[in-house]
C-alpha cells in the first residue's frame, strides 16, 4: 500500500521513528522535503473489520493526531491531498476532534 501511495505522489515514503521529547513514535511511512512532511500509517484488510482491527486504526489515527499537534504539520488521509475521512465512519467522528 505504501509503495503504491509513494508511486502516486512521486516520492518514496519510508518507515521511520520520530523523536518527540523523550518519546519515540514509529510511523509506517515518512517523508520530509523542505517544509513538506508526509506521514502515513497503513492497514490492509478484506472484509468487515473486527474490534481489535478498528482499535488499531483508531490508535494509528490518534498517533498521527498526536504527531500533528506536536509538530504542527498537515495530515492528509487520501491521495490527492483531500483531507478528512468519510463521515459514515466512526473514525471520522474521532478525527473531527483533531481537525483532520
Secondary structure, DSSP 8 states (H G I E B T S, - for coil): -HHHHHHHHTS--EEEEEEETTEEEEEEEEEEETTEEEEE------S---HHHHHHHHHHHHHHHHHHHHH------STTS--S--TTSHHHHHHHTTT-
